[in-house]
Amino acid sequence: MIENNICLMTDSYKVTHHYFYPEDTEKIYSYMESRTGSQFNKTIFFGLQYIIKKYLESSVVTTEKVREAEEVIDKHIGKGIFNSEDWYYIAEKLDGKLPVEIKAVSEGTPVDVGNVLMTVENTDKRCYWLTNYLESLLLQTWYPSTVATLSAEIKKLCNFYLDVTGSNKSGLDFMLHDFGYRGATSNESAMLGGCAHLLSFSGTDTLTALTVGPNYYNQEGIGGYSVQATEHSVMTSRGCDEEYEQVKHVISNAKDGILSIVIDSYNYRNFLTNACNNGNDLNDEVKKFLSKDGNRVVFRPDSGDVVSTTLECLEIIGEGFGTRTTSNGYKVFDANIGLLWGDGLNYQKIRDILFAMKANGWAAENIIFGMGGGLHTAVNRDTQRNAFKCSAQKRCGQWFDIYKKPLDSSKKSKKGRFKLIKKGDTFETVPITAEGEDYLKCVFRNGELLVDDDLESIKKRTQSYTNYHPQA
């Protein structure tokens, strides 16, 4: 089968809708929003430019694709159902270019939930059915948008606790590291989710995320960074009895820079006690590595209760290497050492750890976090309640408002056509005829990408938001 056949990139039931719409339908106008009741109060919109460049731009409809789609639908649903005539019309008369117009808020922008993020409208009245045919693909922006939102909210949280504990903020951009590649649902989702994370942070082990910026967002250079680190296959190479010999081997062979060491292969408590206290070879090796300017050791326990284990590890390291205090009176390790928790985290657990550290007199700069499944796969479309709904239809030259109003009032949809305006720092969705600057810009029309944004600009929009403080 043909790869990326746009005629088949939809839900099966949408193939039947072209003969269900009212007669004389000329235009379908639909929109995407994060509905009220989302986990976070704002959504960082991201990923549309990737989808347009990957799947929609230029002549994406060919007679071969239409023919194949017709054969598939004949077997999949039934004969005479697929809209071959209109698809051939797009392929032959419109040069294979999709006759739709997409408007959207600039990517990276934090938008208050309950507001329009994107609108879609057909530009050729023969292809009125195409607007919602594309819903299934366009709505997939929910995923990078949700990951971008989650990372941004965690950065706000980290920023807050760095402030209140008087911490040095030089490491803020690396305070959350992406460990999600192995747990992602596909290589493409790892790329998109990983790139979305990099709107707020700079630390990642998802190498494929580095390809999205240069290939789809005009990025120059590398957008994410990592460090040398161990895993259990390395740490358990010589067995339990020779664990410390293996650790010394790792440290002595490490290159200059940051070295992250996983410490829970057997007993994290014994490991830290030996690594951080005077009078043994392991501590001597750690100190030797730290004696070089710029070198840093990060210990990763990753077992046990996230809060109590973190506090215990902080105390052991502090006793061994000493502490100093910030201007706000919170303890910081008196050596270039840090603690990394990278297992089973989500927003709530990170908040709990930072709160507990503050309550026990520890500065937030002592810790960094790693998220894998919690970042890439613990989110879904309902996290930010993303939905794509028709709000207006044009028949016989007249526009009609369309909406749904189920018993579940949280699912009530908007009606009419819209602008997205700003009142102070708050976005508001208003009728298209209302006054005010429209923050929805036309990004795609009739096969052509009209806004080709760069990742650096998108990052700046997101990072201006992460400087705000959430409630403690």
N, C-alpha and C positions, 0 to 999 in steps of 0.2 A: 504493500500500500504506500501511497505518497505520504511522505513525512510533512507535518504541519499543513494539512489540508484544511483551510479556513472554513470550507463548506461543512466540515464535520466537527469543528471545534465549538460545540454547543451541547446543551442537554437534548436528549432525543425528542422530548415532547415539543420543543420549540420548532422542530421541523414541520409540525402540523399546523402552526398558528397562522400561516399566511392565508388560509381559507376560513379562519375563524373570526378575524377582525371584521367590523362592519363594512358594508359596501361603501365605496367612494372614499375610503380612508386614504389620506395623502401623506400624513406625517405622524410619527410616533416620537414623543419627547419623554425621555426618562432620566432619572438622576440616581446618584449614589450618595448615601450618607451613613454616618455612624449614629444609630438611634440612641435616644436617651436610655439610661440604664446600663451604659457601657462600664467596664471596669475602671477606666480612667476618663477624666472629664474632657480631655482633648485628644484628638487623633492626629498623628503626624502622617500626612498623606505622602506616599512614596511607591514607586514601581510602575507607574503608567508609561513613562517614556521607554522603559525596557520592553513592555508588552507591545507598544506601538512599533518600535524598531524591529522587534523579533518576529511579530506575527501580522501586523496590519499595514505597514508602510509599503508604498509603491504598488506594483501590479501583482497582487497576491492571489487573484482568481484566474484560473486557466480552464480551458475547455476540458483538459484531461482531469483536473480536479473535480469539475462538475460531473463529468461522466462517471468517475469513480464513486462520488457521493451518491449519485442516483442508484447505482448498482447496490451499494451498501444499504441504503434506506429501503429499497425494494425488498430486500431480504430481512432487514431488521424490523421494519414496521409493516410495510405492505406496498404494493405497486400503486403508482399514480399519486403518491403522497408527497414526494420530494418536489420542491419548487424549481424544477429544472429550467423552465423558461426564463424566469427572472435571473437565475444564476448565470445562464448563458448570456443574458442581456448585459450583465456586469462584465463578464469575461470578454465579450466581443464588442459591445458598443461603448463601454466605459473603460476599455483598455485594462480590465481586471482590477481597477481601483475601487475601493469600497466607498460608496456614496453616503458617507456619514460625516457629521461634524461633532467633535468632542471638545468640550470646554472643561477646564479643571483649574483648581487652585494650584499655585506653584508648589512643586514637590518640596518636601521638607518643612512645609508650613504647619504649625499646630493650629487646628481648627476645633472650636468648641463643638461637642457632640450635639446632634440634633440639627446640624447644618449640612447643606449640600456641599459635596466635595467634587463632584463631576457631573456633567450633563451630556447626554447623547441624543442626537436628532438626525434623521435621514435627510439628505439633500436632494434626492430624486424621488418624486412621489410614487413612482412604480415600486420603489424598494422600501416602503413604509415598514414592512415586516423585519427589516434588517436591524433596526435599533435594538430590539430586545433579543434578537438572535445572538447579538454580540455580548449580551449581559454575562453569560457564563464565563467568558474569557476575561472581560474587563473587570468583573467583580473579584477576580483573583488578585487584584491589587490589595485586597483585604490583608493578605499574608505579609508582604513586606511592610505595609503600613502599620500593622499590629506589632510586628517585631521592632520597628523603628520607634513606635510609641512606648513599648515596654522598656527598651534601652534608655530612652529619653527620661522616663519617669525614674528609673533607677539612678541615672546620673543626677537628677534633681535631688534625690534622696542622699546620695553620697556627698554632693555639694553642700547640702544643709549640715550634715554631721561633721564634715571637715571644718565648716565655719564655726559651729557652736563649740567644738573641742579645740579651736585655735590651731588647727593642723596646717601643715604646708600643703598647698594645692598643686604642686608641680607634678604629682602623680595622678591627678584626677582623671585624665584621659585614658589611663590604663587601669583604672580601678575595677572595671568589669571586663573580663576576658572571654571571648567566644570559644567555647569548647564543643560546639554543636555539630560538626561535620558528620561524625559517625552516627549520630542519632537523627539526622535529617531524613525526611521521607524520600528525597531524591537529590541528585546532584544540583538540579536547577533550584530546588527550594533552598538548599544549602547556600548557593550563590546569592540568591535574592535576600534571604534572611540574614546571611552574613554581611552583605553590603548594607542592609538596613541598620544593623547594629553599629556599623562604622560611621553612621551619621552623628553619633554621640560619642563613641569611644574609638580608641586607636589600637586596642589589643585584640588579636584574633589568632586562632590556630586553624581557621577555615580558609585554607589557601585559595579555594575556588572563588571566594568572595572578592578577591583582589582583581578578578577579571571583569567584573561588572562595570566598574568605574571607567576604565580605559575603553571598553568595547561599546558601552551604551550611554555613558554620561561624560564624555570628553575630558576624562581625568588624565592628568600627566603624573607620572611617578607612581609610587606605592602608597596605597591608602591605609594599610594596616601593618602591624609589627608584632613579632613574637620573641621568645627567648629560648635558650637551651633548657631542657627540662627532662626529668626522668619519668619512667613509668614502672609498673611492678615487674615487668619482664626483665628490666635492668636491675632493679633493686633486689630481686629474689634470685639472681643468677647463681649465687654461691650458697644459698640456703640460709636458714635462720641462724645457725651457729656462726656463720662468717658474714653476717649482715654488715657489721661495721667495717670489715675489711673491704667489702664491695663499695660501701659509701666513700671510704677514703680513696679508693681507686677512681670513683666517679669525680670527686672533687679535684683530685690531683690532675686529672686529664681534661677538666673543663676549660674552655676558653675564657678569656676575660669578658666581663659583663655580668649579666644576671643569670643565676643558676637556680632553677626551681626543683626542689627535691620532695618527692612523695614519701611520707614517713610512716604510713600505717600498714606496711606489709605484714608486720607482726604486732608491735606494741609501740604506738606513737609516743606514749609517756616515757618509756625507757629510752627511746631514740632521742627525744628532745633533751632529756636529762643528761645524757652522755654528750650530745653535740654542743650543749650550751654551758656546761660546767667545767671548770678548770681541772687539770690533773689527769687527762686521758688523751690518747692519740687522736681521737675523732675531733675533739674540741680544738686541738692544735691545728688540725688540717683545715677546719672551718676558719679559724683565725688567720691562717696563712693566706687563704683565698681572699678574705676580707681586707687583708693588709694592702692590696693593690687598689689604687684609686679607681673609683667607678664600679668596682665589683660589689655584687649584692647577692645574698642568699635568701631564698624564700622557701619556707617550710610549708608543706601541704599535708594536713592530717586526714581530712576526708572521711573520717569514721566517727560514729557516735552522734550524740545530740549536738546540733549545730551551735547552740548558744553555750552550753556548759563546756563543751570541748574547746571551743574558741577561747573562752575565758581562762581555762586551765592552761592552754598552750601559751597564751600571753604571759601568764604569771611565771611559767617555767623559763621562757626566753628572757623575761625581765630580770629574774633572779640571777640568771647566768651572765648576761651581758650588761645589766644595769639599765637604768632609765633616766631621762631628764624630763622636764615638764614644759608644756607649751605656755604661752602667755595667759591662757585660760585655766592653767593648772592641771592639764591632762597629761598622762604619762606617754612618752615616746621612747622606743628602744634606743639605747645609747650605742648603737652599732648599725651598720647598713644591712639590717635584717628585717624581713617582713613575714607575715603569715598569709597564706592563701587558702581559702575554702572554695573547693570546686566541685562539690558533689551535692546533688539533690536540692539545689537552690531555686527559689522563686522570689518575687518581689517582697512578699510578706516575711520570708525567712531572712532576707538581707536586712530588711527594716528591723527585725527582732535582734539580729546580731549587733547592728550599729547602736540601737537603743541600749542594749545590755552593756556594750563597751563604754558608752557614755556614763551610764549609771554606776559603773565600776571604776571610773577614773581613767579610762584608756582613750587616747586620741584615735580618731578614725583613720589617720594616715598609716597606722600600723598594719592595716589589712587590705587585701585585694580579694576579688571574687572571680570565680569562673562559673559560667553557666553553659550547659549543653542542651539537654532536653527541655529544661525550663525556659530557655530562650527560643529554641527552634520549633519545638513540637508540643509544648504545653499550652500554646495559644490555638484558638480556632476562630471561625468567623463570628462567633457570638461573644468573644472577648470584648470586642468593641462594637458588637451588634451591627455589623455592616450589612446594608441592604441596598438593592437596586430596584427601583419601582417606576412605573409609568405614571406621569402626572398630567399629561396633556396629549390630546389627539386632534388632528386637523382633518375635517371632512368637508368636502364641497366648499373649500375656501374659508371655513370657519373653525376657530379653535374651541375645543371643549375641555374643561377641567376634568381630570380623572383622579380618583383616589380610592383608598380602601379605609374602612373604619370598622375593624372587627371588635368583638367584645373585649379582647385584650387591647386596651387603649394604647399600650406602649408600642403597638404595631401599626398604629394609625399612620398613613402616609400623607405626604404633602400633595397639594393640588396646584395646577397651573405651571407657569414657566418662571424661572428664578434668576435673581442676582444674588451674589454673596457680597455683602458690604461689611464695613467695619465701623463700630461705634466704640471709640476708645481702644481698649485692648481686646474687645469682644467682637466676634463675628456674628452676623445675623443674616438669615435667609429672607429675602423680600421679593415681592413680585417683580417681574422683569421690567415693568414700566416705572418702578420706583426710582427716586433720585439716589445718587451716591455712586461712588466708583465701584465697578464690578471686579471682584478679585478672581472671578472665573475667566480665564483667558483661553482663547481658541488655540488648542495645541495640535489639532489634526483635522484636516478637511480634504475629502475626496482623494485619499491615498497619500496625502502629503503631510509630513511632520512640520508644523509651523513654529514650534518652540523647541529648540535643541539645547536643553539646559546642561550646565556642568555641575559635577558633584560637589565642587568646593562651594558654590553658591547655595546648593541645597543644604550642605552641612551648616553653613552660617545661619540659615533660617531656623534649623533645629536647635543649634547650640545657643542661640539668643533666648530660647525658651528654657533650656536646662539651667540657666543662671538664676531662674526664679526659685524660691524656696517653698516646698510643701509644708504642711503643718507637721510638727514633730510627733 
